[in-house]
Amino acid sequence: MTASAVSPAWYAGRGAVRVDVDCEGATHHVTWRRGRLVVEDHDIAAERALRGLEGIGGRGATKPRCLQILDTWRDLNSRPALAELSRLLWGRPAPRIPNTDEGLPAPLGQVAALATVVRCERRWADPGFAGHDRRVVSQEVAECFGAAIQQTLAVGREGRRPLRVRSRCEVLPPGEPASITIEVRAATGEVRLDAEIPITWLVDIWGRAAAAVDGRLVVEAEAVAIDRMAVAAIDWGLDGSLTKVDPHLTSAWVVRQGTGWHIDAASAAPRLTRQPWCSVDAMARGR
């Protein structure tokens, strides 16, 4: 069974993101779907016209929170939002909406961050793409990838001697296959991992909350539906005592169940269009 190619639209195969908003004494809804932000409980054109008339009359008008969110969203998507990229990706306090004490809701902030990364992907090969911007995005890819490594190795390790992980991550242009080199020093419990990861990893995998699935580090993914993907992942091969690792690259189908992804062990391993390369130092395994 072969995974189909990913749609060129980065938001294809993603579910809607819907947030509840306390607006004008009621609970309203703002929804991101298929790349657009929809304010569900307002007639935007009519309300903007009304506020304009009230401003002419000297009374002024307080902008409803839903429209504040919409304006902040449009601002983030009309300029390079790299200064806010880190906090948006990690769900930290998002940019403040002008003249309020409120920030952009975290789920929408994360989507805005992914849209920013996609714009950077499109310019990655452009010689005019600023070196500083490239470094900002590369740093976020490396930090997110490092966090996924730690998350997968932490599975079931409570009360055990923790593995020391040293990782280096270089960012590749879109379309390049991932390349992983792993060295395991069994005697000292140390793992060294050198990775070359395409910038698309941040949107296609981290952005889908699929970087760590059942203790496996996902390095490539091809979505076939909102709730189903073919992935190539590092299986750390933790032994029963959880004191040694025997890493190897595997492919598997993963399915979304509830809020998380899990391996579909009942399905035969898929063949991915773009297969990562992985090398493990066999001598370092202590064999």
C-alpha positions in Angstrom: 0.0 0.0 0.0 1.5 3.3 -1.0 0.8 6.7 0.6 -0.6 9.3 -1.8 1.3 12.6 -2.4 0.6 15.5 0.0 -1.5 18.3 -1.5 0.5 21.4 -2.3 -1.9 23.4 -0.2 -0.3 23.2 3.3 -3.6 23.3 5.1 -5.1 20.4 3.1 -5.9 17.4 5.3 -6.1 19.5 8.4 -9.2 19.8 10.6 -10.7 23.1 11.5 -9.5 25.0 14.5 -12.5 26.6 16.4 -12.2 28.8 19.5 -14.8 30.2 21.8 -14.7 33.9 22.3 -16.3 36.0 25.0 -17.6 38.8 22.9 -20.2 41.5 23.8 -21.5 39.4 26.7 -22.0 36.2 24.6 -20.0 33.2 23.6 -19.1 33.6 19.9 -17.0 31.3 17.7 -14.0 32.1 15.5 -12.9 29.2 13.2 -9.9 28.6 11.0 -10.6 26.3 8.2 -8.9 25.6 4.8 -6.5 28.5 5.3 -9.1 31.2 6.2 -10.3 32.7 9.5 -14.1 32.9 9.8 -15.9 35.1 12.3 -19.1 33.1 12.6 -21.3 35.5 14.6 -20.8 38.9 13.0 -21.8 40.6 9.7 -18.3 42.1 9.3 -19.1 44.5 6.5 -22.2 45.9 8.3 -20.4 46.3 11.6 -17.4 48.0 10.1 -19.8 50.4 8.3 -21.7 51.1 11.5 -18.5 51.8 13.5 -17.4 54.2 10.7 -20.7 56.1 11.0 -20.4 56.3 14.8 -16.9 57.6 14.4 -18.2 60.4 12.1 -20.8 61.3 14.7 -18.1 61.7 17.4 -19.4 58.9 19.6 -16.7 56.4 18.7 -17.2 52.6 18.8 -15.7 49.7 20.7 -14.5 47.0 18.3 -16.0 43.6 19.3 -13.5 41.1 20.4 -14.1 38.8 17.4 -13.2 41.6 15.0 -10.1 42.4 17.1 -9.0 38.8 16.7 -9.7 39.0 12.9 -7.7 42.2 12.6 -4.8 40.8 14.6 -4.9 37.7 12.4 -4.8 39.7 9.2 -1.9 41.8 10.6 0.2 38.6 11.4 -0.5 37.2 8.0 0.3 40.4 6.1 3.9 40.8 7.4 6.8 38.5 8.4 5.7 37.5 11.9 9.1 36.0 12.7 9.5 38.0 15.9 6.5 36.2 17.3 7.2 32.8 15.8 8.6 31.1 18.9 5.9 32.0 21.3 3.2 31.3 18.7 4.5 27.8 17.9 4.8 26.8 21.5 1.4 28.2 22.5 2.9 30.9 24.7 1.2 34.3 25.2 0.4 35.6 21.8 0.6 39.1 20.4 -1.6 41.6 22.2 -4.6 42.9 20.3 -4.2 46.7 20.1 -6.0 48.7 22.8 -7.0 45.6 24.7 -5.6 43.4 27.4 -6.4 40.3 25.3 -4.1 38.2 23.1 -4.7 36.1 20.1 -6.1 32.7 21.3 -3.2 30.2 21.4 -4.7 27.7 18.9 -5.1 30.4 16.3 -1.7 31.8 17.2 -0.1 28.4 16.4 -1.9 28.3 13.0 -0.6 31.8 12.3 2.9 30.6 13.1 2.6 27.7 10.7 1.4 30.1 8.0 4.5 32.2 8.6 6.7 29.2 8.2 5.0 28.2 5.0 5.8 31.7 3.6 9.4 31.2 4.6 9.4 27.8 2.8 8.3 29.4 -0.4 11.2 31.8 -0.2 13.8 29.4 1.1 15.7 29.1 -2.2 15.4 32.9 -2.9 18.9 34.5 -2.6 17.1 37.6 -1.3 15.6 35.8 1.7 17.3 37.4 4.7 19.9 35.5 6.6 18.4 36.5 9.9 15.0 35.2 9.0 16.5 32.0 7.8 18.3 31.6 11.1 15.1 32.3 13.1 13.2 29.5 11.3 16.2 27.1 11.5 16.4 27.6 15.2 12.8 26.9 15.7 13.0 23.7 13.6 16.0 22.6 15.7 14.3 23.4 19.0 11.1 21.6 18.1 13.0 18.6 16.7 15.1 18.4 19.9 11.9 18.5 22.0 10.5 15.6 20.0 13.6 13.6 20.6 13.4 14.1 24.4 9.7 13.3 24.4 10.2 10.0 22.6 13.1 8.9 24.8 11.3 9.9 27.9 8.5 7.3 27.4 8.5 4.9 30.3 11.7 6.1 31.7 10.5 7.4 35.1 12.8 6.2 37.9 15.4 5.0 35.3 18.8 6.5 34.6 18.0 9.1 31.9 19.7 8.9 28.6 21.9 11.9 27.7 21.0 13.1 24.3 23.1 15.4 22.2 21.5 16.5 18.9 22.4 18.7 16.1 19.8 19.7 13.4 20.5 21.3 10.1 17.6 22.6 8.0 17.2 21.5 4.4 15.2 23.2 1.6 11.7 22.0 0.9 11.5 18.7 -1.0 14.8 17.3 0.4 14.7 13.9 2.2 15.6 13.8 5.9 19.0 12.3 6.8 19.7 11.0 10.3 23.0 9.7 11.8 22.8 8.2 15.3 25.5 7.1 17.6 24.7 5.2 20.7 27.3 4.9 23.5 25.8 2.1 25.6 28.5 2.3 28.3 27.7 5.9 29.2 24.0 6.0 28.2 24.6 8.7 25.7 22.9 9.2 22.3 24.3 11.5 19.7 22.1 12.4 16.8 22.9 14.5 13.7 19.9 15.3 11.6 19.3 17.1 8.3 15.6 17.9 8.3 13.6 19.7 5.6 11.9 22.9 6.8 8.6 21.3 5.9 9.0 19.1 8.9 7.9 22.0 11.1 4.5 22.4 9.4 3.8 18.8 8.1 4.7 17.0 11.3 5.3 19.2 14.3 2.3 21.4 13.2 0.1 18.3 13.2 1.3 17.3 16.7 2.7 14.2 15.2 6.4 14.5 15.9 6.3 11.9 18.7 4.0 9.0 18.2 4.0 6.0 20.7 7.6 6.6 21.5 8.8 7.0 17.9 10.4 10.1 16.4 8.6 11.0 13.2 10.9 12.4 10.5 8.8 12.1 7.4 5.0 12.0 6.9 2.5 11.9 4.0 -1.1 12.6 4.9 -3.9 10.7 3.1 -6.7 12.0 5.3 -7.3 14.3 8.3 -6.9 11.3 10.7 -4.5 9.1 8.8 -0.8 9.4 7.7 2.0 7.3 6.5 5.2 8.0 8.4 8.9 7.2 8.6 10.1 7.2 12.2 13.0 6.4 14.4 12.0 3.5 16.7 14.5 3.7 19.6 14.2 0.0 20.3 14.2 0.4 24.1 14.8 -2.9 25.8 12.7 -4.3 28.6 14.9 -2.7 31.3 14.7 0.7 29.5 18.5 1.1 30.0 19.6 0.5 26.4 18.5 1.7 23.0 18.7 0.0 19.6 17.5 2.7 17.1 16.3 1.9 13.6 14.2 3.6 11.0 10.7 2.1 10.4 7.6 3.0 8.4 4.1 2.8 9.7 0.6 4.1 9.3 -0.6 6.3 12.1 -4.2 7.3 13.0 -5.6 10.1 15.0 -7.5 8.9 18.1 -9.0 11.6 20.2 -6.4 14.3 20.6 -3.3 12.2 19.7 -1.8 10.0 17.1 -1.1 6.3 17.4 0.6 3.6 15.4 -1.9 1.4 13.4 -0.2 -1.9 14.0 -2.8 -3.8 12.1 -1.9 -2.3 8.7 1.0 -3.3 6.6 3.9 -0.8 6.5 3.5 1.8 3.8 5.9 2.9 1.2 6.6 6.7 1.3 7.2 8.8 -1.8 10.2 10.4 -0.1 12.2 8.0 2.0 14.6 9.4 4.7 18.1 8.0 5.1 19.3 6.7 8.5 22.6 5.4 9.7 23.3 3.9 13.1 26.8 3.3 14.5 26.6 -0.5 15.1 29.8 -0.6 17.1 28.4 2.0 19.5 25.6 -0.3 20.3 28.0 -2.5 22.2 27.8 -5.4 19.8 
